[in-house]
Amino acid sequence: MPNYLSRKFLIALAVVASATWLVAAGHIADGVYSAVVIATVTGYYAANVTQKATTKEPA
């Protein structure tokens, strides 16, 4: 699997796709959708920063 298709990315993509479907189907409101997308993107970036900060690079 290519490096840019990490599990973190795929999970974030699935969450946003699910939220998009739910708002399109009328199951959640626009404000909830906005909160879910903001939280998902923030969590994804935070996980990437944490991973890069804690991973040791080979010398």
C-alpha positions in Angstrom: 0.0 0.0 0.0 1.4 3.4 -0.8 2.7 5.5 2.1 0.1 8.2 1.8 -2.8 5.7 2.3 -2.2 5.1 6.0 -4.8 3.6 8.3 -5.2 7.1 9.8 -6.0 8.6 6.5 -8.4 5.8 5.5 -10.3 6.1 8.8 -10.5 9.9 8.5 -11.8 9.5 4.9 -14.4 6.9 6.0 -15.6 9.2 8.9 -16.0 12.2 6.5 -17.7 10.0 3.9 -20.1 8.6 6.5 -20.9 12.1 7.8 -21.5 13.3 4.3 -23.9 10.5 3.6 -25.7 11.1 6.9 -26.2 14.8 6.2 -27.3 14.1 2.6 -29.8 11.6 3.9 -31.1 14.1 6.4 -30.1 12.1 9.5 -27.8 14.8 10.9 -27.8 18.6 10.8 -25.3 20.8 9.0 -23.8 22.0 12.3 -23.1 18.4 13.4 -21.5 17.7 10.0 -19.3 20.7 10.4 -18.2 19.6 13.9 -17.5 16.1 12.7 -15.4 17.2 9.8 -13.4 19.7 11.9 -12.8 17.1 14.6 -11.8 14.5 12.1 -9.3 16.8 10.3 -7.9 18.1 13.5 -7.5 14.6 14.9 -5.8 13.4 11.7 -3.3 16.2 11.8 -2.6 15.8 15.5 -2.0 12.0 15.0 0.5 12.8 12.2 2.4 15.4 14.2 2.5 13.0 17.2 3.7 10.1 15.0 6.4 12.2 13.4 7.6 13.6 16.8 7.8 10.2 18.4 9.3 8.2 15.5 13.1 7.9 15.5 14.7 8.4 12.1 17.5 6.1 11.0 20.9 7.6 11.2 
